[in-house]
Amino acid sequence: MCGTGHKGNEEGKESGGCGCGQGGRKFFTKEERLDRLQKYREDLEKEIVAVKEAIHELKT
């Protein structure tokens, strides 16, 4: 958590901050950006599966 009260997110934790831009690294290599985006995509895909499961459970 930064001094602004943000609780943070997965992406921000990698840079040593909460993701709000208050501290931590500000510049990343192309390889690091690609890796972070791929991990983010994987998290979104998992979230989609979880949402589909929740919808299915509510319908049954």
Phi and psi in degrees as GROMACS dihedral restraints (atoms count N, CA, C in turn):
[ dihedral_restraints ]
;  ai    aj    ak    al  type     phi  dphi    fc
    3     4     5     6     1   -89.8    20    10
    4     5     6     7     1   178.2    20    10
    6     7     8     9     1   -67.7    20    10
    7     8     9    10     1   -12.1    20    10
    9    10    11    12     1   -89.4    20    10
   10    11    12    13     1    -3.8    20    10
   12    13    14    15     1    93.5    20    10
   13    14    15    16     1     3.4    20    10
   15    16    17    18     1   -71.0    20    10
   16    17    18    19     1   140.5    20    10
   18    19    20    21     1   -85.5    20    10
   19    20    21    22     1   -20.2    20    10
   21    22    23    24     1    98.7    20    10
   22    23    24    25     1   178.1    20    10
   24    25    26    27     1  -150.7    20    10
   25    26    27    28     1   169.8    20    10
   27    28    29    30     1   -58.8    20    10
   28    29    30    31     1   -42.7    20    10
   30    31    32    33     1   -63.2    20    10
   31    32    33    34     1   -43.9    20    10
   33    34    35    36     1   -67.0    20    10
   34    35    36    37     1   -31.1    20    10
   36    37    38    39     1   -62.4    20    10
   37    38    39    40     1   -32.7    20    10
   39    40    41    42     1   -64.7    20    10
   40    41    42    43     1   -29.3    20    10
   42    43    44    45     1   -93.1    20    10
   43    44    45    46     1     2.9    20    10
   45    46    47    48     1    86.8    20    10
   46    47    48    49     1    10.4    20    10
   48    49    50    51     1  -135.2    20    10
   49    50    51    52     1  -170.8    20    10
   51    52    53    54     1   -92.0    20    10
   52    53    54    55     1    -4.6    20    10
   54    55    56    57     1    98.1    20    10
   55    56    57    58     1     0.3    20    10
   57    58    59    60     1   -87.7    20    10
   58    59    60    61     1    -4.9    20    10
   60    61    62    63     1    93.7    20    10
   61    62    63    64     1     3.4    20    10
   63    64    65    66     1   -95.7    20    10
   64    65    66    67     1    84.9    20    10
   66    67    68    69     1    96.9    20    10
   67    68    69    70     1   178.4    20    10
   69    70    71    72     1    75.0    20    10
   70    71    72    73     1   179.3    20    10
   72    73    74    75     1   -70.6    20    10
   73    74    75    76     1   147.5    20    10
   75    76    77    78     1  -112.5    20    10
   76    77    78    79     1   -18.2    20    10
   78    79    80    81     1  -123.9    20    10
   79    80    81    82     1   134.2    20    10
   81    82    83    84     1  -128.9    20    10
   82    83    84    85     1   151.1    20    10
   84    85    86    87     1   -70.5    20    10
   85    86    87    88     1   164.1    20    10
   87    88    89    90     1   -58.8    20    10
   88    89    90    91     1   -41.2    20    10
   90    91    92    93     1   -63.7    20    10
   91    92    93    94     1   -41.8    20    10
   93    94    95    96     1   -65.3    20    10
   94    95    96    97     1   -41.9    20    10
   96    97    98    99     1   -63.4    20    10
   97    98    99   100     1   -42.6    20    10
   99   100   101   102     1   -62.1    20    10
  100   101   102   103     1   -45.2    20    10
  102   103   104   105     1   -61.2    20    10
  103   104   105   106     1   -44.4    20    10
  105   106   107   108     1   -64.3    20    10
  106   107   108   109     1   -40.8    20    10
  108   109   110   111     1   -66.7    20    10
  109   110   111   112     1   -38.3    20    10
  111   112   113   114     1   -65.3    20    10
  112   113   114   115     1   -41.7    20    10
  114   115   116   117     1   -64.9    20    10
  115   116   117   118     1   -39.1    20    10
  117   118   119   120     1   -63.4    20    10
  118   119   120   121     1   -43.3    20    10
  120   121   122   123     1   -61.0    20    10
  121   122   123   124     1   -43.8    20    10
  123   124   125   126     1   -60.7    20    10
  124   125   126   127     1   -41.9    20    10
  126   127   128   129     1   -62.7    20    10
  127   128   129   130     1   -40.9    20    10
  129   130   131   132     1   -64.7    20    10
  130   131   132   133     1   -40.7    20    10
  132   133   134   135     1   -63.4    20    10
  133   134   135   136     1   -39.4    20    10
  135   136   137   138     1   -65.3    20    10
  136   137   138   139     1   -38.5    20    10
  138   139   140   141     1   -63.5    20    10
  139   140   141   142     1   -40.4    20    10
  141   142   143   144     1   -60.7    20    10
  142   143   144   145     1   -44.1    20    10
  144   145   146   147     1   -60.8    20    10
  145   146   147   148     1   -44.2    20    10
  147   148   149   150     1   -64.1    20    10
  148   149   150   151     1   -39.1    20    10
  150   151   152   153     1   -65.4    20    10
  151   152   153   154     1   -43.7    20    10
  153   154   155   156     1   -60.6    20    10
  154   155   156   157     1   -41.8    20    10
  156   157   158   159     1   -63.3    20    10
  157   158   159   160     1   -42.7    20    10
  159   160   161   162     1   -64.2    20    10
  160   161   162   163     1   -41.0    20    10
  162   163   164   165     1   -63.9    20    10
  163   164   165   166     1   -44.6    20    10
  165   166   167   168     1   -60.4    20    10
  166   167   168   169     1   -45.1    20    10
  168   169   170   171     1   -62.6    20    10
  169   170   171   172     1   -37.3    20    10
  171   172   173   174     1   -70.7    20    10
  172   173   174   175     1   -30.2    20    10
  174   175   176   177     1   -79.5    20    10
  175   176   177   178     1   -23.1    20    10
